[in-house]
């Protein structure tokens, strides 16, 4: 574990993407899944200007851009078996599939929801067979919508209708969906209703499929899997809380809550600097350790280690971003980290790297027209509490 922490603490900027003509917040990042012998080739970023940008993973050179207009993008994911296929969910009630190999700007496949659906979260399972998207609440309804994703890589542009929905388990916006990394039938969902639900989608109906419901007592912003064999689930909340549960203890007398921090801004884990918000979590398989990534409005990034006894600072990455960091992606193959923020910059951090660039860091904070769906980090909360 100490070696891993030293590696994380030694992360330095290796590459920085060039600013595009139309700067935008970088809201979500994914890297293509590598073939057995190679490292991943591509990075996809969803932006606040309703576009997906694709970059070379090593050089951060810009390759492609896809527009989702008029809808707002929510998330971007690469297929697991084919590293040139990337998906995005959209507020227009579709999940679209893009093929980087093709010159076309059009989606090669469109997965369409039901007429009132506004998708704000989605994921594809580890076998690339099932896509699931979560909706905003419309009137009294909120849905998890499922599609069969097979045939995406070899067919002409077609529209696919849903396999079905889950409609009973959440009663507010479904903000995050995350399939299990190795079990294709398990999926966890988080909602502004405070609930984090784990489903086994192989079961015949929604009641049987719902394996566990954990209550974060707040609006959920992010969920993920951790622990040996990924038997644990964690979540972050919109008011910067953190919850961590052990699903393996469901059928035992043991408590399933491993840690519950009501507000990480009050947890004294980053020393002199402050922690204003959480971006997400990353589980390190080799170290069997869960880390959180958080930051400050000036772009400093904190790497925080999670234990059942609390949170502790591993290291801070400073001097890279000049505004709030909104997204990151961790690569186990080369221990590198990609980060994106409200300064429109995409940074690649590697252990011990030296940035070979003479371009001056842009200290611009972009005014974004997309204030919808952006997470508001209310730093005045903290001063009010004191």
Residue frames relative to the residue before (quaternion, step in Angstrom):
aa qw qx qy qz dx dy dz
X 1.0000 0.0000 0.0000 0.0000 0.00 0.00 0.00
X 0.6366 0.5448 -0.3360 0.4302 3.58 0.96 -0.85
X 0.6253 0.5430 -0.3343 0.4498 3.58 1.03 -0.83
X 0.6471 0.5155 -0.3113 0.4675 3.56 0.97 -0.90
X 0.6645 0.5037 -0.3082 0.4581 3.57 0.92 -0.89
X 0.6275 0.5235 -0.3341 0.4696 3.58 1.07 -0.73
X 0.6360 0.5271 -0.3251 0.4605 3.59 1.03 -0.83
X 0.6569 0.5049 -0.3105 0.4660 3.56 0.92 -0.93
X 0.6808 0.4930 -0.2893 0.4581 3.56 0.95 -0.89
X 0.6993 0.4675 -0.2767 0.4647 3.61 1.17 -0.50
X 0.3776 0.7380 -0.4847 0.2790 3.60 1.25 0.17
X 0.0016 0.7814 -0.6228 0.0381 3.55 -0.95 0.99
X 0.6069 -0.5617 0.4040 0.3911 3.59 -1.20 0.46
X 0.1669 -0.7830 0.5939 0.0800 3.57 -0.80 1.04
X 0.8002 -0.0060 0.0485 0.5977 3.57 1.02 -0.85
X 0.1318 -0.7622 0.6311 0.0582 3.51 -1.29 0.56
X 0.3985 -0.7170 0.5064 0.2657 3.60 -0.76 0.94
X 0.4924 -0.6340 0.4925 0.3361 3.57 -1.14 0.56
X 0.5343 -0.6284 0.4563 0.3338 3.56 -1.04 0.74
X 0.3755 -0.7291 0.5228 0.2327 3.57 -0.90 0.88
X 0.6758 -0.5007 0.3499 0.4125 3.56 -1.28 0.29
X 0.7601 0.2309 -0.1540 0.5875 3.54 1.13 -0.61
X 0.2035 -0.8160 0.5268 0.1233 3.61 0.09 1.24
X 0.0106 0.7940 -0.6064 0.0424 3.56 -1.08 0.74
X 0.5890 -0.5317 0.4565 0.4025 3.54 -1.25 0.38
X 0.2817 -0.7275 0.5975 0.1854 3.59 -1.07 0.76
X 0.1756 -0.8728 0.4538 0.0378 3.53 -0.13 1.38
X 0.8074 0.0134 0.0242 0.5894 3.59 1.03 -0.68
X 0.1156 -0.7955 0.5939 0.0330 3.58 -1.03 0.81
X 0.0681 0.7596 -0.6468 -0.0043 3.55 -1.15 0.66
X 0.2500 -0.7446 0.5937 0.1749 3.56 -1.17 0.56
X 0.5609 -0.6068 0.4353 0.3574 3.56 -1.10 0.69
X 0.4886 -0.6605 0.4870 0.2963 3.54 -1.10 0.75
X 0.4092 -0.7545 0.4499 0.2469 3.60 -0.63 1.06
X 0.4894 -0.5768 0.5503 0.3536 3.55 -1.29 0.45
X 0.7467 -0.4367 0.2500 0.4349 3.59 -1.26 0.43
X 0.7935 0.3527 -0.1701 0.4658 3.58 0.79 -0.98
X 0.7298 0.4442 -0.2284 0.4669 3.57 1.17 -0.48
X 0.4266 -0.6031 0.5700 0.3597 3.48 -1.35 0.04
X 0.6596 -0.5197 0.3449 0.4194 3.58 -1.22 0.32
X 0.4005 -0.7637 0.4742 0.1775 3.55 -1.06 0.83
X 0.8188 0.2560 -0.0812 0.5074 3.56 1.03 -0.78
X 0.1817 -0.7152 0.6594 0.1436 3.50 -1.39 0.43
X 0.1013 -0.7694 0.6267 0.0707 3.58 -0.98 0.84
X 0.0903 -0.7953 0.5994 0.0083 3.55 -0.97 0.94
X 0.2194 -0.7396 0.6124 0.1730 3.59 -0.94 0.82
X 0.2062 -0.8191 0.5339 0.0382 3.53 -0.88 1.07
X 0.6074 -0.5928 0.3980 0.3482 3.54 -1.24 0.51
X 0.6369 0.5107 -0.3469 0.4617 3.62 1.22 -0.19
X 0.5824 -0.6348 0.3354 0.3811 3.58 1.25 0.62
X 0.6020 0.5402 -0.3877 0.4422 3.58 1.04 0.67
X 0.2894 -0.6794 0.6340 0.2294 3.51 -1.41 0.31
X 0.1203 -0.7807 0.6092 0.0701 3.56 -0.88 0.93
X 0.1760 -0.7740 0.6022 0.0853 3.55 -1.03 0.87
X 0.0926 -0.8016 0.5907 0.0005 3.55 -0.91 1.03
X 0.5409 -0.5383 0.5170 0.3876 3.53 -1.35 0.26
X 0.5099 -0.7004 0.4172 0.2744 3.55 -0.80 1.06
X 0.7311 0.4391 -0.2422 0.4626 3.61 0.97 -0.82
X 0.7899 0.3352 -0.1617 0.4875 3.58 0.88 -0.93
X 0.2929 -0.7599 0.4987 0.2969 3.58 1.30 -0.54
X 0.3221 0.7202 -0.5350 0.3022 3.58 1.12 0.66
X 0.4840 -0.6800 0.4777 0.2741 3.56 -0.97 0.94
X 0.1662 -0.8170 0.5484 0.0644 3.61 -0.88 0.96
X 0.8230 -0.0597 0.1239 0.5511 3.58 0.68 -1.10
X 0.0895 -0.7702 0.6247 0.0928 3.53 -1.30 0.35
X 0.1009 -0.7788 0.6180 0.0369 3.55 -1.01 0.90
X 0.2754 -0.7726 0.5531 0.1458 3.55 -0.98 0.87
X 0.2488 -0.7728 0.5664 0.1416 3.55 -1.07 0.80
X 0.2996 0.7886 -0.5002 0.1953 3.61 1.26 0.09
X 0.5802 -0.1785 -0.7936 -0.0416 1.57 -2.01 1.47
X 0.5322 0.6739 -0.3969 0.3240 3.60 1.21 -0.16
X 0.4521 -0.6482 0.5359 0.2971 3.55 -1.34 0.27
X 0.4228 -0.7236 0.4938 0.2321 3.57 -0.90 0.97
X 0.0147 -0.7802 0.6252 0.0140 3.54 -1.08 0.75
X 0.8528 0.0129 -0.0595 0.5186 3.54 -0.10 1.30
X 0.0466 -0.7661 0.6406 0.0217 3.52 -1.28 0.56
X 0.0202 0.8104 -0.5813 0.0700 3.60 -0.89 0.98
X 0.3380 -0.7046 0.5850 0.2168 3.54 -1.08 0.79
X 0.5187 -0.5666 0.5264 0.3644 3.55 -1.26 0.49
X 0.5192 -0.6613 0.4475 0.3048 3.59 -1.15 0.56
X 0.7534 0.4155 -0.2131 0.4629 3.59 0.97 -0.86
X 0.7785 0.2327 -0.1237 0.5696 3.59 1.18 -0.48
X 0.2764 -0.8357 0.4485 0.1549 3.57 -0.26 1.24
X 0.6408 0.5084 -0.3525 0.4545 3.60 1.20 0.11
X 0.6232 0.5219 -0.3396 0.4732 3.59 1.28 0.08
X 0.0024 0.8125 -0.5801 0.0578 3.56 -0.71 1.12
X 0.2442 -0.7815 0.5661 0.0952 3.57 -1.07 0.86
X 0.0177 -0.7712 0.6346 0.0472 3.54 -1.28 0.44
X 0.3090 -0.7146 0.5911 0.2109 3.56 -1.16 0.66
X 0.1522 -0.8142 0.5597 0.0258 3.53 -1.08 0.76
X 0.5615 -0.6286 0.4277 0.3265 3.54 -1.14 0.69
X 0.5931 0.5738 -0.3772 0.4203 3.62 1.23 -0.16
X 0.6118 -0.5991 0.3407 0.3881 3.60 1.23 0.36
X 0.6412 0.4786 -0.3480 0.4885 3.58 1.14 0.62
X 0.1887 -0.6650 0.6910 0.2117 3.47 -1.46 0.26
X 0.1503 -0.8150 0.5563 0.0599 3.58 -0.69 1.06
X 0.2425 -0.7508 0.6022 0.1222 3.52 -1.22 0.69
X 0.1192 -0.8004 0.5874 0.0136 3.58 -0.82 1.09
X 0.2109 -0.7683 0.5912 0.1254 3.58 -1.10 0.68
X 0.3910 -0.7657 0.4688 0.2025 3.55 -0.41 1.30
X 0.6103 0.5842 -0.3523 0.4027 3.60 1.12 -0.60
X 0.6973 0.4824 -0.2705 0.4559 3.58 1.14 -0.59
X 0.5096 -0.6588 0.4660 0.2986 3.57 -1.10 0.69
X 0.5587 0.6566 -0.3779 0.3376 3.58 1.19 -0.49
X 0.4060 -0.6869 0.5531 0.2398 3.55 -1.24 0.63
X 0.5850 0.6063 -0.3602 0.4006 3.57 1.28 -0.20
X 0.5346 -0.5990 0.4854 0.3461 3.55 -1.19 0.59
X 0.4170 -0.7074 0.5061 0.2637 3.60 -0.98 0.79
X 0.7886 0.0515 -0.0483 0.6109 3.58 1.24 -0.36
X 0.1367 -0.7734 0.6144 0.0753 3.55 -1.09 0.76
X 0.1634 -0.7586 0.6254 0.0820 3.56 -0.83 1.04
X 0.1414 -0.8426 0.5186 0.0321 3.52 -0.30 1.30
X 0.3459 -0.7362 0.5463 0.1998 3.54 -1.04 0.86
X 0.6730 -0.4365 0.3713 0.4676 3.54 -1.24 -0.47
X 0.7410 -0.4910 0.2145 0.4048 3.61 -1.12 0.67
X 0.7587 0.3896 -0.2399 0.4638 3.64 0.84 -0.80
X 0.4721 0.7197 -0.4259 0.2791 3.62 1.24 -0.17
X 0.0357 -0.7291 0.6831 0.0201 3.52 -1.11 0.90
X 0.1999 -0.8250 0.5184 0.1034 3.60 -0.31 1.21
X 0.0648 -0.8077 0.5860 0.0046 3.55 -0.85 1.03
X 0.7773 0.1411 -0.1187 0.6016 3.61 1.27 0.08
X 0.1139 0.7920 -0.5970 0.0577 3.58 -1.19 0.46
X 0.0102 0.7668 -0.6398 -0.0500 3.55 -1.37 0.13
X 0.2779 -0.7139 0.6088 0.2062 3.55 -1.34 0.26
X 0.4721 -0.7150 0.4270 0.2892 3.59 -0.84 0.91
X 0.7105 -0.5264 0.2813 0.3727 3.55 -1.27 0.51
X 0.6893 0.4384 -0.2925 0.4970 3.60 1.21 -0.29
X 0.4443 -0.7219 0.4209 0.3230 3.61 1.34 0.13
X 0.4777 0.6936 -0.4244 0.3325 3.59 1.17 0.46
X 0.8112 0.1992 -0.0625 0.5462 3.57 0.99 -0.84
X 0.1493 -0.7333 0.6559 0.0986 3.54 -1.10 0.84
X 0.0563 -0.7783 0.6246 0.0325 3.56 -1.08 0.78
X 0.0575 -0.7938 0.6052 0.0134 3.59 -0.95 0.91
X 0.2797 -0.7621 0.5645 0.1493 3.55 -1.12 0.75
X 0.3249 -0.7870 0.5033 0.1477 3.56 -0.99 0.87
X 0.5353 -0.5183 0.5452 0.3842 3.46 -1.45 0.14
X 0.5350 -0.5931 0.4779 0.3656 3.57 -1.22 0.41
X 0.0296 -0.7705 0.6367 0.0036 3.58 -0.87 0.98
X 0.7823 -0.0536 -0.0641 0.6173 3.54 -0.47 1.30
X 0.7779 -0.2970 0.1821 0.5231 3.64 -0.42 -1.05
X 0.6245 0.6068 -0.3074 0.3838 3.56 1.28 -0.11
X 0.0637 0.7476 -0.6608 0.0210 3.51 -1.17 0.73
X 0.1322 -0.8485 0.5123 -0.0105 3.57 -0.75 1.09
X 0.2171 -0.6408 0.7042 0.2153 3.44 -1.46 0.39
X 0.1196 -0.8137 0.5683 0.0253 3.58 -0.56 1.19
X 0.1696 -0.8101 0.5590 0.0507 3.59 -0.89 1.00
X 0.0562 -0.7761 0.6268 0.0405 3.56 -1.19 0.70
X 0.4526 -0.6039 0.5751 0.3158 3.51 -1.36 0.37
X 0.2176 -0.8262 0.5111 0.0935 3.59 -0.54 1.18
X 0.4364 0.7282 -0.4553 0.2681 3.60 1.20 -0.03
X 0.7754 0.3615 -0.2663 0.4440 3.53 -1.19 0.63
X 0.4000 0.7577 -0.4527 0.2468 3.57 1.26 0.10
X 0.7480 0.4648 -0.2463 0.4047 3.56 0.91 -0.83
X 0.7978 0.3173 -0.1610 0.4867 3.61 1.12 -0.19
X 0.6519 0.5090 -0.3475 0.4418 3.59 1.10 0.42
X 0.5888 -0.5543 0.4457 0.3839 3.52 -1.24 0.42
X 0.7005 -0.4786 0.3220 0.4203 3.55 -1.25 0.32
X 0.1204 0.7858 -0.5928 0.1290 3.54 -0.61 1.16
X 0.3741 -0.6990 0.5578 0.2454 3.53 -1.30 0.33
X 0.1806 -0.7920 0.5765 0.0879 3.55 -0.91 0.94
X 0.3423 -0.7250 0.5662 0.1916 3.52 -1.05 0.87
X 0.6208 -0.5799 0.3708 0.3754 3.62 -1.15 0.52
X 0.4917 -0.6053 0.5369 0.3218 3.53 -1.34 0.44
X 0.7303 -0.3146 0.2461 0.5541 3.56 1.07 -0.77
X 0.3527 -0.7350 0.5430 0.2014 3.55 -1.32 -0.03
X 0.2547 -0.6462 0.6733 0.2533 3.50 -1.46 0.16
X 0.0456 -0.8471 0.5288 -0.0264 3.58 -0.74 1.04
X 0.6646 0.5586 -0.2905 0.4023 3.61 1.25 -0.22
X 0.6852 0.5834 -0.2743 0.3391 3.58 1.11 -0.67
X 0.7449 0.2242 -0.1768 0.6030 3.61 1.24 -0.31
X 0.1767 -0.7951 0.5663 0.1264 3.56 -1.14 0.54
X 0.7241 0.2881 -0.2635 0.5685 3.57 1.17 0.63
X 0.7945 -0.3194 0.2047 0.4742 3.60 -1.33 0.08
X 0.2751 -0.7381 0.5931 0.1669 3.59 -0.95 0.92
X 0.1895 -0.8641 0.4632 0.0525 3.52 -0.03 1.40
X 0.8217 0.0802 -0.0179 0.5640 3.60 1.10 -0.52
X 0.0562 -0.7623 0.6447 0.0105 3.53 -1.13 0.87
X 0.0563 0.8042 -0.5883 0.0629 3.56 -0.89 0.89
X 0.2917 -0.7514 0.5689 0.1634 3.57 -0.61 1.15
X 0.5956 -0.5636 0.4440 0.3611 3.54 -1.25 0.57
X 0.5315 -0.6735 0.4026 0.3191 3.65 -0.88 0.85
X 0.8210 0.2126 -0.1074 0.5189 3.63 1.06 -0.60
X 0.6927 0.3925 -0.2725 0.5402 3.62 1.23 -0.29
X 0.3196 -0.8135 0.4467 0.1910 3.61 -0.15 1.25
X 0.6826 0.5036 -0.2897 0.4433 3.61 1.18 -0.43
X 0.6593 0.5042 -0.3224 0.4552 3.62 1.22 -0.10
X 0.0401 0.7901 -0.6093 0.0544 3.56 -0.96 0.91
X 0.1851 -0.7625 0.6089 0.1161 3.57 -1.10 0.74
X 0.1027 -0.7914 0.6015 0.0365 3.57 -1.04 0.83
X 0.1411 -0.7769 0.6087 0.0774 3.56 -1.15 0.71
X 0.1206 -0.8211 0.5580 0.0022 3.54 -1.06 0.78
X 0.5879 -0.5527 0.4454 0.3879 3.53 -1.29 0.29
X 0.5443 0.5888 -0.4158 0.4291 3.62 1.24 0.00
X 0.5780 -0.6242 0.3529 0.3896 3.60 1.32 0.02
X 0.6330 0.5689 -0.3276 0.4103 3.58 1.25 -0.32
X 0.1479 -0.7284 0.6624 0.0931 3.51 -1.24 0.72
X 0.0793 -0.8377 0.5399 -0.0222 3.57 -0.39 1.30
X 0.1805 -0.7545 0.6212 0.1111 3.55 -1.07 0.82
X 0.0959 -0.8130 0.5742 0.0052 3.57 -0.78 1.11
X 0.2169 -0.6893 0.6661 0.1848 3.52 -1.35 0.50
X 0.2485 -0.8353 0.4736 0.1275 3.58 -0.12 1.30
X 0.5163 0.6252 -0.4284 0.3988 3.61 1.27 0.02
X 0.5711 0.6055 -0.3804 0.4031 3.58 1.23 -0.39
X 0.6390 -0.6085 0.3411 0.3242 3.55 -1.17 0.69
X 0.8184 0.0677 -0.0187 0.5703 3.61 0.99 -0.71
X 0.7117 -0.4947 0.3024 0.3967 3.53 -1.29 0.38
X 0.6192 0.5577 -0.3455 0.4316 3.59 1.00 -0.79
X 0.7046 0.4431 -0.2605 0.4892 3.58 0.87 -0.96
X 0.6404 0.5620 -0.3230 0.4118 3.57 1.08 -0.76
X 0.6407 0.5438 -0.3288 0.4308 3.59 1.08 -0.70
X 0.1815 -0.8267 0.5284 0.0662 3.58 -0.24 1.31
X 0.8085 -0.0952 0.0763 0.5757 3.58 0.97 -0.76
X 0.1482 -0.7446 0.6427 0.1031 3.53 -1.28 0.56
X 0.0684 -0.7792 0.6229 0.0136 3.56 -0.74 1.11
X 0.2646 -0.7846 0.5442 0.1349 3.57 -0.96 0.86
X 0.2614 -0.7867 0.5430 0.1339 3.56 -0.65 1.15
X 0.3569 -0.7546 0.4640 0.2964 3.59 1.32 -0.28
X 0.7534 0.2593 -0.2011 0.5698 3.59 1.19 0.43
X 0.6515 -0.5147 0.3804 0.4074 3.57 -1.29 0.16
X 0.3369 -0.7856 0.4900 0.1710 3.60 -0.59 1.18
X 0.1904 -0.7971 0.5656 0.0926 3.58 -0.87 0.98
X 0.8140 0.0491 0.0275 0.5782 3.60 1.09 -0.65
X 0.0410 -0.7841 0.6182 0.0360 3.60 -1.12 0.65
X 0.0678 0.8023 -0.5919 0.0356 3.57 -1.23 0.40
X 0.4583 -0.6599 0.5317 0.2679 3.53 -1.39 0.18
X 0.0495 0.7939 -0.6053 0.0303 3.58 -1.12 0.62
X 0.6459 0.5506 -0.3833 0.3644 3.55 -1.34 -0.09
X 0.6779 -0.4784 0.3648 0.4225 3.52 -1.31 0.33
X 0.8228 0.0552 -0.1103 0.5548 3.60 -0.78 1.06
X 0.4647 -0.7140 0.4189 0.3144 3.58 1.26 0.41
X 0.2689 0.7712 -0.5226 0.2446 3.55 0.74 1.13
X 0.6628 0.4715 -0.3060 0.4948 3.58 1.28 0.08
X 0.1891 -0.7522 0.6222 0.1063 3.53 -1.28 0.55
X 0.0468 -0.7916 0.6082 0.0368 3.58 -1.04 0.73
X 0.0762 -0.7929 0.6001 0.0728 3.55 -1.25 0.31
X 0.2423 -0.7064 0.6383 0.1866 3.51 -1.35 0.40
X 0.2855 -0.7702 0.5476 0.1594 3.58 -1.13 0.59
X 0.6517 -0.5487 0.3666 0.3739 3.55 -1.26 0.45
X 0.7043 0.3786 -0.2828 0.5298 3.62 1.19 -0.27
X 0.6089 -0.6398 0.3074 0.3542 3.54 1.20 0.84
X 0.3814 0.6782 -0.5228 0.3483 3.54 0.97 0.92
X 0.1942 -0.7709 0.5966 0.1099 3.57 -1.29 0.34
X 0.0241 -0.7843 0.6198 -0.0104 3.58 -0.94 0.96
X 0.0591 -0.7926 0.6066 -0.0198 3.56 -1.08 0.82
X 0.0338 -0.8321 0.5513 -0.0508 3.56 -0.62 1.18
X 0.3026 -0.7238 0.5898 0.1916 3.56 -1.21 0.59
X 0.2776 -0.8011 0.5123 0.1368 3.56 -0.20 1.34
X 0.5645 0.6149 -0.3784 0.4001 3.61 1.19 -0.53
X 0.6765 0.5020 -0.2912 0.4534 3.60 1.18 -0.49
X 0.3493 0.7854 -0.4665 0.2086 3.61 1.27 0.02
X 0.7779 0.3394 -0.1745 0.4992 3.57 0.89 -0.93
X 0.6117 0.5274 -0.3631 0.4647 3.59 1.20 0.36
X 0.6144 -0.5408 0.4219 0.3899 3.55 -1.33 -0.01
X 0.5201 0.6636 -0.4042 0.3545 3.59 1.26 -0.34
X 0.5087 -0.6164 0.4862 0.3534 3.61 -1.10 0.57
X 0.3859 -0.7451 0.4873 0.2417 3.61 -0.95 0.76
X 0.5947 0.5741 -0.3798 0.4155 3.63 1.18 -0.33
X 0.2364 -0.7787 0.5694 0.1160 3.57 -0.69 1.14
X 0.7820 -0.1206 0.1090 0.6017 3.58 1.04 -0.80
X 0.0080 0.7705 -0.6374 0.0009 3.55 -1.09 0.77
X 0.0279 -0.7859 0.6171 -0.0268 3.57 -0.53 1.22
X 0.3957 -0.7581 0.4660 0.2270 3.58 -0.46 1.20
X 0.7918 -0.0543 0.0697 0.6043 3.59 1.00 -0.82
X 0.3279 -0.7785 0.4988 0.1940 3.59 -0.35 1.22
X 0.5593 0.6023 -0.3990 0.4065 3.61 1.18 -0.38
X 0.6872 0.4468 -0.2766 0.5016 3.58 1.22 -0.47
X 0.5580 0.5741 -0.4039 0.4426 3.60 1.26 -0.29
X 0.3344 -0.7859 0.4862 0.1847 3.55 -0.56 1.14
X 0.2775 0.8219 -0.4573 0.1960 3.58 0.68 1.06
X 0.7272 0.4310 -0.2672 0.4627 3.62 1.15 -0.17
X 0.5375 -0.6724 0.3967 0.3188 3.58 1.18 0.44
X 0.8648 -0.0912 0.0796 0.4874 3.54 -1.00 -0.95
X 0.6880 0.4561 -0.2912 0.4835 3.59 0.92 -0.87
X 0.4187 -0.6940 0.5134 0.2820 3.58 -1.22 0.21
X 0.2876 -0.7072 0.6148 0.1977 3.54 -1.29 0.39
X 0.1571 -0.8382 0.5195 0.0530 3.58 -0.47 1.20
X 0.8129 -0.0075 0.0492 0.5803 3.59 1.09 -0.63
X 0.3558 -0.6786 0.5909 0.2523 3.53 -1.36 0.29
X 0.2953 -0.7396 0.5749 0.1877 3.57 -1.08 0.73
X 0.7333 -0.3416 0.2473 0.5333 3.60 0.94 -0.83
X 0.4769 -0.6626 0.5010 0.2872 3.54 -1.33 -0.18
X 0.0768 -0.7668 0.6296 0.0985 3.55 -1.28 0.35
X 0.2386 -0.7634 0.5868 0.1264 3.54 -0.87 1.02
X 0.2285 -0.7817 0.5706 0.1056 3.56 -0.75 1.10
X 0.3797 -0.7735 0.4610 0.2122 3.57 -0.30 1.29
X 0.6824 0.5112 -0.3101 0.4206 3.59 0.77 -1.03
X 0.7421 0.3899 -0.2173 0.5000 3.56 0.96 -0.85
X 0.2618 -0.7633 0.5239 0.2729 3.59 1.31 -0.37
X 0.5109 0.6386 -0.3920 0.4213 3.54 0.89 1.00
X 0.2812 -0.7456 0.5817 0.1631 3.54 -1.05 0.82
X 0.0883 -0.7823 0.6159 0.0289 3.56 -0.93 0.98
X 0.2412 -0.7300 0.6161 0.1713 3.55 -1.23 0.54
X 0.2141 -0.7364 0.6220 0.1582 3.53 -1.23 0.53
X 0.0482 0.7856 -0.6125 0.0736 3.52 -0.86 1.06
X 0.1197 -0.8362 0.5323 0.0562 3.57 -1.18 -0.03
X 0.4629 -0.6373 0.5446 0.2881 3.47 -1.44 -0.27
X 0.6371 -0.5446 0.3690 0.4017 3.64 -1.16 0.38
X 0.6626 0.5001 -0.3124 0.4619 3.62 1.19 -0.38
X 0.6532 -0.5777 0.2971 0.3891 3.59 1.26 0.22
X 0.4535 0.6526 -0.4833 0.3674 3.60 1.20 0.13
X 0.2107 -0.7759 0.5866 0.0976 3.58 -1.05 0.83
X 0.1524 -0.7819 0.5991 0.0809 3.57 -0.93 0.94
X 0.2075 -0.7413 0.6267 0.1211 3.56 -1.02 0.89
X 0.0702 -0.8328 0.5476 -0.0410 3.55 -0.51 1.24
X 0.3073 -0.7526 0.5597 0.1607 3.55 -0.91 0.98
X 0.2617 -0.7748 0.5586 0.1383 3.59 -0.99 0.89
X 0.0528 0.7578 -0.6499 0.0239 3.53 -1.03 0.85
X 0.6320 -0.5294 0.3781 0.4212 3.59 -1.19 0.29
X 0.6608 0.4894 -0.3070 0.4791 3.58 1.26 -0.32
X 0.7608 -0.3496 0.1957 0.5105 3.60 1.24 0.03
X 0.5973 -0.5658 0.4453 0.3531 3.53 -1.36 -0.28
X 0.0013 -0.7954 0.6060 0.0147 3.60 -1.10 0.65
X 0.5105 -0.6679 0.4598 0.2859 3.56 -1.07 0.80
X 0.2601 -0.7502 0.5908 0.1431 3.57 -0.95 0.96
X 0.7491 -0.2758 0.2151 0.5626 3.57 0.91 -0.90
X 0.2911 -0.7391 0.5793 0.1828 3.56 -1.30 0.28
X 0.2340 -0.7484 0.6068 0.1301 3.56 -1.07 0.80
X 0.0053 0.8252 -0.5607 0.0673 3.54 -0.38 1.27
X 0.7613 0.4160 -0.2746 0.4147 3.55 -1.28 0.36
X 0.5816 0.5896 -0.3811 0.4109 3.58 1.23 0.12
X 0.8011 0.1801 -0.0674 0.5668 3.54 0.61 -1.20
X 0.3089 -0.7554 0.5506 0.1752 3.54 -1.22 0.55
X 0.7493 0.2324 -0.1748 0.5949 3.59 1.29 0.15
X 0.7831 -0.3477 0.2438 0.4543 3.56 -1.37 0.06
X 0.3177 -0.7250 0.5828 0.1837 3.57 -0.97 0.93
X 0.1919 -0.8337 0.5144 0.0594 3.57 -0.67 1.13
X 0.8223 0.1129 -0.0122 0.5575 3.60 1.11 -0.54
X 0.0157 0.7833 -0.6214 -0.0032 3.54 -1.24 0.47
X 0.0867 -0.7647 0.6326 0.0874 3.53 -1.30 0.28
X 0.2443 -0.7914 0.5539 0.0848 3.54 -0.80 1.10
X 0.1495 -0.7860 0.5940 0.0842 3.59 -0.92 0.88
X 0.3462 -0.7584 0.5193 0.1878 3.55 -0.62 1.17
X 0.6013 0.6127 -0.3722 0.3528 3.59 1.05 -0.73
X 0.8222 0.1073 -0.0676 0.5549 3.61 0.91 -0.80
X 0.4898 -0.7014 0.4037 0.3242 3.59 1.28 0.47
X 0.4503 0.6940 -0.4548 0.3298 3.58 1.08 0.66
X 0.2502 -0.7562 0.5918 0.1241 3.53 -1.29 0.42
X 0.1587 -0.7505 0.6343 0.0964 3.56 -1.03 0.88
X 0.0260 -0.8031 0.5953 0.0038 3.57 -0.93 0.86
X 0.0809 -0.7847 0.6138 0.0311 3.56 -1.14 0.70
X 0.0457 -0.8529 0.5198 -0.0152 3.56 -0.98 0.71
X 0.7193 -0.4268 0.3451 0.4260 3.50 -1.38 -0.25
X 0.5933 0.5315 -0.3753 0.4740 3.59 1.29 0.04
X 0.5053 -0.6922 0.3790 0.3491 3.58 1.36 0.28
X 0.5610 0.6244 -0.3825 0.3862 3.60 1.22 0.20
X 0.1929 -0.7264 0.6496 0.1147 3.52 -1.17 0.79
X 0.0559 -0.8215 0.5673 -0.0137 3.58 -0.60 1.15
X 0.2001 -0.7367 0.6328 0.1293 3.55 -1.16 0.74
X 0.1180 -0.7889 0.6026 0.0242 3.55 -0.72 1.18
X 0.0036 -0.7858 0.6184 -0.0095 3.58 -0.99 0.88
X 0.6003 -0.5632 0.4025 0.4005 3.62 -1.09 0.57
X 0.8701 0.0718 -0.0675 0.4830 3.58 -0.84 1.02
X 0.3810 0.7542 -0.4711 0.2532 3.60 1.22 0.26
X 0.2161 -0.7259 0.6322 0.1634 3.54 -1.34 0.38
X 0.3717 -0.7432 0.5098 0.2227 3.58 -0.71 1.05
X 0.1658 -0.7957 0.5780 0.0729 3.59 -0.62 1.14
X 0.4877 0.6426 -0.4447 0.3891 3.53 0.53 1.13
X 0.2790 -0.7713 0.5486 0.1622 3.56 -0.95 0.84
X 0.4736 0.6797 -0.4530 0.3295 3.56 1.26 -0.05
X 0.4396 -0.6999 0.5009 0.2567 3.50 -0.90 0.98
X 0.5381 -0.6303 0.4521 0.3299 3.53 -1.03 0.81
X 0.3673 -0.7283 0.5324 0.2264 3.55 -0.82 0.96
X 0.1602 -0.8070 0.5617 0.0874 3.57 -0.61 1.05
X 0.3610 0.7492 -0.4825 0.2750 3.52 0.93 0.88
X 0.2035 -0.7329 0.6332 0.1433 3.51 -1.10 0.69
X 0.2976 -0.8023 0.4906 0.1645 3.54 -0.52 1.16
X 0.3400 -0.6759 0.6042 0.2501 3.51 -1.10 0.70
X 0.1600 -0.8166 0.5500 0.0713 3.56 -0.50 1.16
X 0.4235 -0.6885 0.5217 0.2728 3.54 -1.04 0.76
X 0.6615 0.4927 -0.3140 0.4702 3.56 1.20 -0.39
X 0.0383 0.7985 -0.5988 0.0489 3.55 -0.07 1.22
X 0.4973 0.6163 -0.4320 0.4316 3.54 1.31 -0.14
X 0.8536 0.1958 -0.1044 0.4714 3.56 -1.14 0.52
X 0.5456 0.5623 -0.4616 0.4161 3.57 1.11 0.26
X 0.4635 -0.6813 0.4854 0.2922 3.49 -1.05 0.73
X 0.2503 -0.7669 0.5695 0.1576 3.58 -0.72 0.98
X 0.1648 -0.7756 0.6031 0.0867 3.56 -0.62 1.12
X 0.1491 -0.8356 0.5248 0.0642 3.56 -0.17 1.26
X 0.1605 -0.8240 0.5378 0.0776 3.55 -0.07 1.28
X 0.5712 0.5933 -0.3969 0.4052 3.59 1.19 -0.30
X 0.4809 0.6664 -0.4323 0.3710 3.58 1.23 -0.34
X 0.6708 0.5383 -0.2986 0.4135 3.49 0.90 -1.07
X 0.6901 0.4743 -0.2967 0.4590 3.55 0.88 -0.92
X 0.6105 0.5559 -0.3540 0.4393 3.57 1.11 -0.61
X 0.6560 0.5484 -0.3177 0.4099 3.54 1.01 -0.88
X 0.6612 0.5588 -0.3184 0.3862 3.53 0.99 -0.86
